[in-house]
Amino acid sequence: MFARPGGRVGSSLRELLAFVSRSLAARGCYAGGVSPSKRTPVGDVPVPRTEAAPQDPQLADNPLYLQRRERADADKPPSRATALGAVASVRAPGTSSRQAMMEGILTEDRDLVAGHFGTVHYKPVTVCGVELKLEPLQPSIGTAVHGIDLATALDEPDMVEFLRALWLERRVVAFRGQNHLTREQMVAFAECFGEVGAPFGEREHMPNSPHDLNQQIKAPGIPDMLVLPSDETVPNAASGWHSDATWQPRPPMASVLMCREAPPVGGDTCFCDCYGMWEGLPREVKQRIEHLTAVHVGTVGHQMDGVTPVAVHPVARTHPETGRTTLYVQQGFVRRFAPEHGIPEDEERELLRVLKLQEGRPEYTCRLRWEPGTIGMWDNRAVLHSASGDFWPHRRLMERLTILDSDASRRTPYYAPVP
């Protein structure tokens, strides 16, 4: 599917890349998103919980979770090298004690949120006799669905067909008010849209690195479900734009997150539209990169038997269901182009910088505000995502499933230029 480009990047393209880089930076291209959408009145918000033990008793007994807590320094504030630690240091400047910092922030947050007000802007739709409210999170990407019970509604094939079409069109779909779903019902929901995979996709690669403690907490009896806790002792938020497991030869189609516990404010997930990232590139840059491939490298935590996973994928990717082109490069796992393209190092670095400046532009980005019982499902072939690490020391408890395309022939990324 890939055509090897001839020649090297010339001085005219180098000048163009420098101009594009300056222009994008001047237009405020940064990792972020649009403001959270307003919510309907739901009454008072409880005072944030401050106890150290997680709500889930199964998690409290998990040896990996307990090991993470034991390794944490109870007297040292979270590292400022992480977003969680940096935001905490801004909120409690000059505090050297972890306990004092936590207590100060929690005391301040007791008065931070006392209720909700406002309106939800939505489109009413009736599907299979169910009245749905579709709330756009941003003009081109992201929809929150209100008024559906996923425990029963997906028994209707027409409802599944409608929701899949909505997901393909909007790339990110959220469902509010689903905290009554059991973990088994979560799996049943995911199976309506594809094949439930291992935590990182296909089962040929199952990470077993001893450094993978943040990823190894599995739901009891459901090994394909990851439990992702973050609390005052062991903060955790996957900040940085990425698409899940692109270091796999055949990356997963979709990811599903269930929020079981959320901070009163913060901890949102931002999503960036890869269609927009591609369309926003200058024509000359598109022509230069459309037949290139890039090297995607996993982290040390993704190692299996001591080997770090590596995969090569097209820079411009054709979505196998919509036929549209996405920019399939992201800061999370892409470090270089494939060596066979022979791109000089300085030009490769500048080209990658221009491509990654597309990440997080407000025009392409929506922001999902998590609430307990919110399920988010996104298309890994068409969006990037990044968690907002701004909620320490509050707890966030998430459950994640990975979905593979049921048609295995569509799993390998490819590029098919439109004539």
LUMVOBA-178738 format. One record per residue (C-alpha): residue number from 1; chain; x, y, z. Coordinates in steps of 0.25 Angstrom, whole numbers. Layout:
N
<site k="NUM" c="A" x="X" y="Y" z="Z"/>
...
This chain:
419
<site k="1" c="A" x="0" y="0" z="0"/>
<site k="2" c="A" x="12" y="9" z="2"/>
<site k="3" c="A" x="19" y="16" z="-9"/>
<site k="4" c="A" x="34" y="20" z="-6"/>
<site k="5" c="A" x="36" y="35" z="-8"/>
<site k="6" c="A" x="47" y="39" z="-17"/>
<site k="7" c="A" x="57" y="49" z="-13"/>
<site k="8" c="A" x="60" y="57" z="0"/>
<site k="9" c="A" x="53" y="69" z="6"/>
<site k="10" c="A" x="58" y="81" z="-1"/>
<site k="11" c="A" x="61" y="95" z="4"/>
<site k="12" c="A" x="47" y="100" z="-1"/>
<site k="13" c="A" x="40" y="90" z="8"/>
<site k="14" c="A" x="49" y="93" z="19"/>
<site k="15" c="A" x="46" y="108" z="19"/>
<site k="16" c="A" x="31" y="104" z="18"/>
<site k="17" c="A" x="32" y="95" z="30"/>
<site k="18" c="A" x="38" y="106" z="38"/>
<site k="19" c="A" x="27" y="116" z="34"/>
<site k="20" c="A" x="16" y="106" z="37"/>
<site k="21" c="A" x="23" y="103" z="51"/>
<site k="22" c="A" x="23" y="118" z="54"/>
<site k="23" c="A" x="9" y="120" z="49"/>
<site k="24" c="A" x="3" y="109" z="57"/>
<site k="25" c="A" x="10" y="113" z="69"/>
<site k="26" c="A" x="5" y="128" z="67"/>
<site k="27" c="A" x="-9" y="123" z="66"/>
<site k="28" c="A" x="-9" y="116" z="80"/>
<site k="29" c="A" x="-7" y="102" z="76"/>
<site k="30" c="A" x="-5" y="95" z="89"/>
<site k="31" c="A" x="-10" y="82" z="96"/>
<site k="32" c="A" x="-23" y="86" z="102"/>
<site k="33" c="A" x="-38" y="86" z="98"/>
<site k="34" c="A" x="-51" y="94" z="98"/>
<site k="35" c="A" x="-58" y="97" z="111"/>
<site k="36" c="A" x="-66" y="86" z="117"/>
<site k="37" c="A" x="-81" y="86" z="113"/>
<site k="38" c="A" x="-91" y="91" z="123"/>
<site k="39" c="A" x="-99" y="81" z="131"/>
<site k="40" c="A" x="-114" y="80" z="135"/>
<site k="41" c="A" x="-117" y="83" z="150"/>
<site k="42" c="A" x="-114" y="70" z="158"/>
<site k="43" c="A" x="-114" y="75" z="172"/>
<site k="44" c="A" x="-103" y="77" z="182"/>
<site k="45" c="A" x="-89" y="71" z="180"/>
<site k="46" c="A" x="-84" y="63" z="192"/>
<site k="47" c="A" x="-72" y="68" z="199"/>
<site k="48" c="A" x="-59" y="61" z="193"/>
<site k="49" c="A" x="-56" y="48" z="200"/>
<site k="50" c="A" x="-42" y="48" z="207"/>
<site k="51" c="A" x="-40" y="34" z="213"/>
<site k="52" c="A" x="-28" y="27" z="207"/>
<site k="53" c="A" x="-35" y="14" z="204"/>
<site k="54" c="A" x="-41" y="12" z="190"/>
<site k="55" c="A" x="-56" y="10" z="189"/>
<site k="56" c="A" x="-55" y="-4" z="182"/>
<site k="57" c="A" x="-52" y="-14" z="193"/>
<site k="58" c="A" x="-46" y="-23" z="182"/>
<site k="59" c="A" x="-36" y="-13" z="179"/>
<site k="60" c="A" x="-32" y="-11" z="193"/>
<site k="61" c="A" x="-28" y="-25" z="194"/>
<site k="62" c="A" x="-20" y="-25" z="181"/>
<site k="63" c="A" x="-6" y="-28" z="183"/>
<site k="64" c="A" x="-1" y="-20" z="171"/>
<site k="65" c="A" x="-9" y="-8" z="176"/>
<site k="66" c="A" x="-3" y="-10" z="191"/>
<site k="67" c="A" x="11" y="-11" z="185"/>
<site k="68" c="A" x="9" y="2" z="178"/>
<site k="69" c="A" x="5" y="9" z="191"/>
<site k="70" c="A" x="16" y="3" z="199"/>
<site k="71" c="A" x="26" y="9" z="189"/>
<site k="72" c="A" x="21" y="23" z="190"/>
<site k="73" c="A" x="28" y="33" z="199"/>
<site k="74" c="A" x="17" y="37" z="209"/>
<site k="75" c="A" x="24" y="50" z="212"/>
<site k="76" c="A" x="28" y="55" z="199"/>
<site k="77" c="A" x="19" y="63" z="190"/>
<site k="78" c="A" x="16" y="57" z="176"/>
<site k="79" c="A" x="27" y="59" z="166"/>
<site k="80" c="A" x="26" y="73" z="158"/>
<site k="81" c="A" x="31" y="65" z="146"/>
<site k="82" c="A" x="17" y="60" z="145"/>
<site k="83" c="A" x="5" y="69" z="142"/>
<site k="84" c="A" x="-2" y="64" z="155"/>
<site k="85" c="A" x="10" y="69" z="163"/>
<site k="86" c="A" x="12" y="82" z="155"/>
<site k="87" c="A" x="-3" y="86" z="157"/>
<site k="88" c="A" x="-2" y="82" z="172"/>
<site k="89" c="A" x="10" y="91" z="174"/>
<site k="90" c="A" x="3" y="103" z="167"/>
<site k="91" c="A" x="-9" y="101" z="176"/>
<site k="92" c="A" x="-1" y="99" z="189"/>
<site k="93" c="A" x="12" y="107" z="187"/>
<site k="94" c="A" x="23" y="106" z="196"/>
<site k="95" c="A" x="18" y="93" z="203"/>
<site k="96" c="A" x="28" y="82" z="205"/>
<site k="97" c="A" x="20" y="72" z="212"/>
<site k="98" c="A" x="11" y="63" z="204"/>
<site k="99" c="A" x="1" y="62" z="216"/>
<site k="100" c="A" x="0" y="77" z="217"/>
<site k="101" c="A" x="-1" y="79" z="202"/>
<site k="102" c="A" x="-13" y="69" z="202"/>
<site k="103" c="A" x="-20" y="75" z="213"/>
<site k="104" c="A" x="-19" y="89" z="208"/>
<site k="105" c="A" x="-24" y="85" z="194"/>
<site k="106" c="A" x="-36" y="77" z="200"/>
<site k="107" c="A" x="-40" y="88" z="210"/>
<site k="108" c="A" x="-40" y="98" z="198"/>
<site k="109" c="A" x="-48" y="88" z="189"/>
<site k="110" c="A" x="-59" y="87" z="200"/>
<site k="111" c="A" x="-64" y="100" z="195"/>
<site k="112" c="A" x="-60" y="99" z="181"/>
<site k="113" c="A" x="-73" y="92" z="176"/>
<site k="114" c="A" x="-86" y="93" z="183"/>
<site k="115" c="A" x="-96" y="90" z="172"/>
<site k="116" c="A" x="-98" y="90" z="157"/>
<site k="117" c="A" x="-107" y="99" z="148"/>
<site k="118" c="A" x="-109" y="103" z="134"/>
<site k="119" c="A" x="-115" y="96" z="122"/>
<site k="120" c="A" x="-110" y="85" z="112"/>
<site k="121" c="A" x="-111" y="88" z="98"/>
<site k="122" c="A" x="-116" y="75" z="91"/>
<site k="123" c="A" x="-123" y="69" z="79"/>
<site k="124" c="A" x="-135" y="60" z="82"/>
<site k="125" c="A" x="-135" y="47" z="75"/>
<site k="126" c="A" x="-145" y="35" z="76"/>
<site k="127" c="A" x="-138" y="21" z="74"/>
<site k="128" c="A" x="-146" y="8" z="76"/>
<site k="129" c="A" x="-156" y="16" z="84"/>
<site k="130" c="A" x="-145" y="22" z="93"/>
<site k="131" c="A" x="-144" y="37" z="94"/>
<site k="132" c="A" x="-130" y="41" z="94"/>
<site k="133" c="A" x="-123" y="54" z="95"/>
<site k="134" c="A" x="-110" y="56" z="87"/>
<site k="135" c="A" x="-101" y="67" z="93"/>
<site k="136" c="A" x="-90" y="71" z="84"/>
<site k="137" c="A" x="-77" y="73" z="92"/>
<site k="138" c="A" x="-71" y="81" z="80"/>
<site k="139" c="A" x="-76" y="84" z="66"/>
<site k="140" c="A" x="-68" y="73" z="59"/>
<site k="141" c="A" x="-65" y="63" z="69"/>
<site k="142" c="A" x="-71" y="57" z="82"/>
<site k="143" c="A" x="-85" y="54" z="86"/>
<site k="144" c="A" x="-91" y="51" z="100"/>
<site k="145" c="A" x="-103" y="42" z="100"/>
<site k="146" c="A" x="-114" y="44" z="110"/>
<site k="147" c="A" x="-126" y="36" z="113"/>
<site k="148" c="A" x="-121" y="22" z="110"/>
<site k="149" c="A" x="-120" y="10" z="119"/>
<site k="150" c="A" x="-109" y="2" z="113"/>
<site k="151" c="A" x="-113" y="-10" z="121"/>
<site k="152" c="A" x="-125" y="-12" z="113"/>
<site k="153" c="A" x="-125" y="-3" z="100"/>
<site k="154" c="A" x="-115" y="-11" z="93"/>
<site k="155" c="A" x="-124" y="-23" z="92"/>
<site k="156" c="A" x="-130" y="-16" z="79"/>
<site k="157" c="A" x="-121" y="-18" z="67"/>
<site k="158" c="A" x="-126" y="-4" z="61"/>
<site k="159" c="A" x="-121" y="3" z="74"/>
<site k="160" c="A" x="-107" y="-3" z="72"/>
<site k="161" c="A" x="-107" y="1" z="58"/>
<site k="162" c="A" x="-111" y="15" z="61"/>
<site k="163" c="A" x="-100" y="16" z="72"/>
<site k="164" c="A" x="-89" y="10" z="63"/>
<site k="165" c="A" x="-93" y="20" z="52"/>
<site k="166" c="A" x="-92" y="32" z="62"/>
<site k="167" c="A" x="-79" y="27" z="68"/>
<site k="168" c="A" x="-73" y="26" z="54"/>
<site k="169" c="A" x="-78" y="40" z="50"/>
<site k="170" c="A" x="-74" y="47" z="64"/>
<site k="171" c="A" x="-62" y="38" z="67"/>
<site k="172" c="A" x="-65" y="40" z="82"/>
<site k="173" c="A" x="-78" y="36" z="89"/>
<site k="174" c="A" x="-81" y="37" z="104"/>
<site k="175" c="A" x="-92" y="31" z="111"/>
<site k="176" c="A" x="-97" y="37" z="124"/>
<site k="177" c="A" x="-103" y="31" z="136"/>
<site k="178" c="A" x="-98" y="16" z="135"/>
<site k="179" c="A" x="-92" y="14" z="148"/>
<site k="180" c="A" x="-102" y="2" z="151"/>
<site k="181" c="A" x="-95" y="-6" z="140"/>
<site k="182" c="A" x="-88" y="-18" z="145"/>
<site k="183" c="A" x="-74" y="-21" z="140"/>
<site k="184" c="A" x="-80" y="-33" z="132"/>
<site k="185" c="A" x="-90" y="-23" z="126"/>
<site k="186" c="A" x="-79" y="-14" z="122"/>
<site k="187" c="A" x="-73" y="-26" z="114"/>
<site k="188" c="A" x="-86" y="-29" z="108"/>
<site k="189" c="A" x="-87" y="-14" z="103"/>
<site k="190" c="A" x="-73" y="-15" z="97"/>
<site k="191" c="A" x="-76" y="-27" z="90"/>
<site k="192" c="A" x="-88" y="-20" z="82"/>
<site k="193" c="A" x="-77" y="-12" z="75"/>
<site k="194" c="A" x="-66" y="-22" z="72"/>
<site k="195" c="A" x="-57" y="-33" z="79"/>
<site k="196" c="A" x="-53" y="-30" z="93"/>
<site k="197" c="A" x="-38" y="-32" z="93"/>
<site k="198" c="A" x="-27" y="-33" z="103"/>
<site k="199" c="A" x="-23" y="-20" z="110"/>
<site k="200" c="A" x="-14" y="-15" z="99"/>
<site k="201" c="A" x="-21" y="-21" z="87"/>
<site k="202" c="A" x="-18" y="-35" z="81"/>
<site k="203" c="A" x="-13" y="-46" z="90"/>
<site k="204" c="A" x="0" y="-48" z="82"/>
<site k="205" c="A" x="6" y="-37" z="91"/>
<site k="206" c="A" x="3" y="-38" z="106"/>
<site k="207" c="A" x="12" y="-29" z="114"/>
<site k="208" c="A" x="19" y="-35" z="125"/>
<site k="209" c="A" x="29" y="-25" z="129"/>
<site k="210" c="A" x="32" y="-23" z="144"/>
<site k="211" c="A" x="31" y="-8" z="141"/>
<site k="212" c="A" x="17" y="-9" z="137"/>
<site k="213" c="A" x="11" y="-7" z="151"/>
<site k="214" c="A" x="1" y="4" z="146"/>
<site k="215" c="A" x="-5" y="-5" z="136"/>
<site k="216" c="A" x="-6" y="-19" z="142"/>
<site k="217" c="A" x="-18" y="-17" z="151"/>
<site k="218" c="A" x="-28" y="-26" z="145"/>
<site k="219" c="A" x="-43" y="-27" z="149"/>
<site k="220" c="A" x="-45" y="-40" z="157"/>
<site k="221" c="A" x="-51" y="-51" z="148"/>
<site k="222" c="A" x="-50" y="-41" z="136"/>
<site k="223" c="A" x="-35" y="-41" z="132"/>
<site k="224" c="A" x="-38" y="-33" z="119"/>
<site k="225" c="A" x="-42" y="-21" z="128"/>
<site k="226" c="A" x="-32" y="-12" z="134"/>
<site k="227" c="A" x="-35" y="-5" z="147"/>
<site k="228" c="A" x="-28" y="9" z="147"/>
<site k="229" c="A" x="-28" y="16" z="160"/>
<site k="230" c="A" x="-22" y="29" z="164"/>
<site k="231" c="A" x="-22" y="34" z="178"/>
<site k="232" c="A" x="-14" y="43" z="188"/>
<site k="233" c="A" x="-3" y="32" z="190"/>
<site k="234" c="A" x="-1" y="27" z="176"/>
<site k="235" c="A" x="-6" y="38" z="166"/>
<site k="236" c="A" x="-8" y="33" z="152"/>
<site k="237" c="A" x="-12" y="40" z="139"/>
<site k="238" c="A" x="-8" y="37" z="125"/>
<site k="239" c="A" x="-5" y="51" z="120"/>
<site k="240" c="A" x="1" y="53" z="106"/>
<site k="241" c="A" x="-6" y="51" z="93"/>
<site k="242" c="A" x="-6" y="37" z="88"/>
<site k="243" c="A" x="-15" y="26" z="82"/>
<site k="244" c="A" x="-15" y="13" z="89"/>
<site k="245" c="A" x="-5" y="2" z="86"/>
<site k="246" c="A" x="0" y="7" z="73"/>
<site k="247" c="A" x="13" y="0" z="75"/>
<site k="248" c="A" x="4" y="-13" z="72"/>
<site k="249" c="A" x="5" y="-18" z="57"/>
<site k="250" c="A" x="-10" y="-17" z="58"/>
<site k="251" c="A" x="-15" y="-7" z="68"/>
<site k="252" c="A" x="-28" y="-8" z="75"/>
<site k="253" c="A" x="-40" y="-1" z="68"/>
<site k="254" c="A" x="-46" y="5" z="80"/>
<site k="255" c="A" x="-45" y="7" z="95"/>
<site k="256" c="A" x="-56" y="8" z="106"/>
<site k="257" c="A" x="-55" y="15" z="119"/>
<site k="258" c="A" x="-65" y="14" z="131"/>
<site k="259" c="A" x="-63" y="25" z="142"/>
<site k="260" c="A" x="-67" y="19" z="155"/>
<site k="261" c="A" x="-61" y="30" z="164"/>
<site k="262" c="A" x="-58" y="44" z="159"/>
<site k="263" c="A" x="-52" y="57" z="166"/>
<site k="264" c="A" x="-61" y="68" z="168"/>
<site k="265" c="A" x="-54" y="76" z="157"/>
<site k="266" c="A" x="-43" y="72" z="148"/>
<site k="267" c="A" x="-38" y="59" z="142"/>
<site k="268" c="A" x="-45" y="61" z="129"/>
<site k="269" c="A" x="-40" y="54" z="116"/>
<site k="270" c="A" x="-38" y="62" z="104"/>
<site k="271" c="A" x="-39" y="56" z="90"/>
<site k="272" c="A" x="-33" y="61" z="77"/>
<site k="273" c="A" x="-39" y="59" z="63"/>
<site k="274" c="A" x="-29" y="52" z="54"/>
<site k="275" c="A" x="-37" y="56" z="42"/>
<site k="276" c="A" x="-35" y="70" z="45"/>
<site k="277" c="A" x="-21" y="69" z="48"/>
<site k="278" c="A" x="-19" y="63" z="34"/>
<site k="279" c="A" x="-28" y="74" z="27"/>
<site k="280" c="A" x="-21" y="85" z="34"/>
<site k="281" c="A" x="-7" y="82" z="28"/>
<site k="282" c="A" x="-2" y="90" z="16"/>
<site k="283" c="A" x="-3" y="83" z="3"/>
<site k="284" c="A" x="12" y="83" z="1"/>
<site k="285" c="A" x="13" y="76" z="14"/>
<site k="286" c="A" x="2" y="66" z="11"/>
<site k="287" c="A" x="9" y="62" z="-2"/>
<site k="288" c="A" x="23" y="60" z="5"/>
<site k="289" c="A" x="17" y="51" z="16"/>
<site k="290" c="A" x="6" y="43" z="10"/>
<site k="291" c="A" x="14" y="32" z="6"/>
<site k="292" c="A" x="24" y="32" z="18"/>
<site k="293" c="A" x="23" y="22" z="29"/>
<site k="294" c="A" x="27" y="24" z="44"/>
<site k="295" c="A" x="33" y="16" z="55"/>
<site k="296" c="A" x="24" y="14" z="67"/>
<site k="297" c="A" x="31" y="9" z="80"/>
<site k="298" c="A" x="25" y="4" z="93"/>
<site k="299" c="A" x="30" y="8" z="106"/>
<site k="300" c="A" x="38" y="0" z="116"/>
<site k="301" c="A" x="24" y="-4" z="123"/>
<site k="302" c="A" x="20" y="-10" z="110"/>
<site k="303" c="A" x="31" y="-20" z="109"/>
<site k="304" c="A" x="28" y="-35" z="107"/>
<site k="305" c="A" x="40" y="-44" z="111"/>
<site k="306" c="A" x="49" y="-32" z="112"/>
<site k="307" c="A" x="46" y="-28" z="98"/>
<site k="308" c="A" x="41" y="-14" z="95"/>
<site k="309" c="A" x="30" y="-15" z="84"/>
<site k="310" c="A" x="32" y="-7" z="71"/>
<site k="311" c="A" x="23" y="-5" z="59"/>
<site k="312" c="A" x="23" y="2" z="46"/>
<site k="313" c="A" x="11" y="9" z="41"/>
<site k="314" c="A" x="7" y="19" z="30"/>
<site k="315" c="A" x="7" y="34" z="34"/>
<site k="316" c="A" x="-5" y="36" z="26"/>
<site k="317" c="A" x="-15" y="26" z="30"/>
<site k="318" c="A" x="-28" y="22" z="22"/>
<site k="319" c="A" x="-40" y="19" z="32"/>
<site k="320" c="A" x="-44" y="5" z="28"/>
<site k="321" c="A" x="-59" y="8" z="30"/>
<site k="322" c="A" x="-61" y="23" z="26"/>
<site k="323" c="A" x="-50" y="23" z="15"/>
<site k="324" c="A" x="-45" y="37" z="20"/>
<site k="325" c="A" x="-30" y="40" z="23"/>
<site k="326" c="A" x="-25" y="42" z="37"/>
<site k="327" c="A" x="-11" y="47" z="42"/>
<site k="328" c="A" x="-6" y="35" z="49"/>
<site k="329" c="A" x="6" y="42" z="56"/>
<site k="330" c="A" x="6" y="45" z="71"/>
<site k="331" c="A" x="15" y="49" z="82"/>
<site k="332" c="A" x="12" y="37" z="91"/>
<site k="333" c="A" x="19" y="26" z="82"/>
<site k="334" c="A" x="25" y="32" z="69"/>
<site k="335" c="A" x="40" y="37" z="70"/>
<site k="336" c="A" x="44" y="36" z="55"/>
<site k="337" c="A" x="41" y="32" z="41"/>
<site k="338" c="A" x="45" y="18" z="36"/>
<site k="339" c="A" x="60" y="19" z="33"/>
<site k="340" c="A" x="58" y="14" z="18"/>
<site k="341" c="A" x="52" y="28" z="14"/>
<site k="342" c="A" x="66" y="34" z="16"/>
<site k="343" c="A" x="61" y="47" z="22"/>
<site k="344" c="A" x="72" y="55" z="28"/>
<site k="345" c="A" x="72" y="56" z="43"/>
<site k="346" c="A" x="70" y="71" z="44"/>
<site k="347" c="A" x="59" y="71" z="34"/>
<site k="348" c="A" x="52" y="59" z="40"/>
<site k="349" c="A" x="52" y="66" z="54"/>
<site k="350" c="A" x="46" y="79" z="48"/>
<site k="351" c="A" x="35" y="71" z="40"/>
<site k="352" c="A" x="31" y="63" z="52"/>
<site k="353" c="A" x="30" y="76" z="60"/>
<site k="354" c="A" x="21" y="82" z="50"/>
<site k="355" c="A" x="12" y="69" z="50"/>
<site k="356" c="A" x="11" y="69" z="65"/>
<site k="357" c="A" x="7" y="83" z="66"/>
<site k="358" c="A" x="-6" y="79" z="60"/>
<site k="359" c="A" x="-9" y="71" z="73"/>
<site k="360" c="A" x="-18" y="78" z="83"/>
<site k="361" c="A" x="-22" y="90" z="74"/>
<site k="362" c="A" x="-35" y="95" z="80"/>
<site k="363" c="A" x="-43" y="94" z="66"/>
<site k="364" c="A" x="-40" y="79" z="66"/>
<site k="365" c="A" x="-42" y="76" z="81"/>
<site k="366" c="A" x="-53" y="72" z="90"/>
<site k="367" c="A" x="-53" y="70" z="105"/>
<site k="368" c="A" x="-60" y="60" z="113"/>
<site k="369" c="A" x="-64" y="63" z="127"/>
<site k="370" c="A" x="-65" y="50" z="135"/>
<site k="371" c="A" x="-76" y="47" z="145"/>
<site k="372" c="A" x="-78" y="34" z="153"/>
<site k="373" c="A" x="-86" y="25" z="143"/>
<site k="374" c="A" x="-80" y="32" z="130"/>
<site k="375" c="A" x="-76" y="22" z="119"/>
<site k="376" c="A" x="-67" y="28" z="108"/>
<site k="377" c="A" x="-64" y="20" z="95"/>
<site k="378" c="A" x="-55" y="26" z="85"/>
<site k="379" c="A" x="-49" y="22" z="71"/>
<site k="380" c="A" x="-34" y="19" z="72"/>
<site k="381" c="A" x="-33" y="20" z="57"/>
<site k="382" c="A" x="-38" y="34" z="57"/>
<site k="383" c="A" x="-35" y="41" z="70"/>
<site k="384" c="A" x="-24" y="44" z="80"/>
<site k="385" c="A" x="-27" y="45" z="95"/>
<site k="386" c="A" x="-20" y="51" z="107"/>
<site k="387" c="A" x="-24" y="51" z="121"/>
<site k="388" c="A" x="-24" y="64" z="129"/>
<site k="389" c="A" x="-14" y="62" z="141"/>
<site k="390" c="A" x="-20" y="73" z="150"/>
<site k="391" c="A" x="-28" y="66" z="161"/>
<site k="392" c="A" x="-18" y="61" z="171"/>
<site k="393" c="A" x="-21" y="58" z="183"/>
<site k="394" c="A" x="-35" y="54" z="179"/>
<site k="395" c="A" x="-38" y="40" z="174"/>
<site k="396" c="A" x="-42" y="35" z="161"/>
<site k="397" c="A" x="-45" y="21" z="158"/>
<site k="398" c="A" x="-47" y="16" z="144"/>
<site k="399" c="A" x="-49" y="2" z="137"/>
<site k="400" c="A" x="-44" y="0" z="123"/>
<site k="401" c="A" x="-47" y="-10" z="112"/>
<site k="402" c="A" x="-41" y="-11" z="98"/>
<site k="403" c="A" x="-49" y="-14" z="85"/>
<site k="404" c="A" x="-43" y="-20" z="73"/>
<site k="405" c="A" x="-50" y="-19" z="59"/>
<site k="406" c="A" x="-58" y="-32" z="57"/>
<site k="407" c="A" x="-53" y="-32" z="43"/>
<site k="408" c="A" x="-38" y="-36" z="45"/>
<site k="409" c="A" x="-35" y="-32" z="30"/>
<site k="410" c="A" x="-37" y="-17" z="34"/>
<site k="411" c="A" x="-28" y="-17" z="47"/>
<site k="412" c="A" x="-15" y="-14" z="40"/>
<site k="413" c="A" x="-13" y="1" z="37"/>
<site k="414" c="A" x="-11" y="5" z="22"/>
<site k="415" c="A" x="-12" y="17" z="13"/>
<site k="416" c="A" x="-20" y="16" z="0"/>
<site k="417" c="A" x="-20" y="30" z="-7"/>
<site k="418" c="A" x="-33" y="35" z="-12"/>
<site k="419" c="A" x="-32" y="37" z="-27"/>
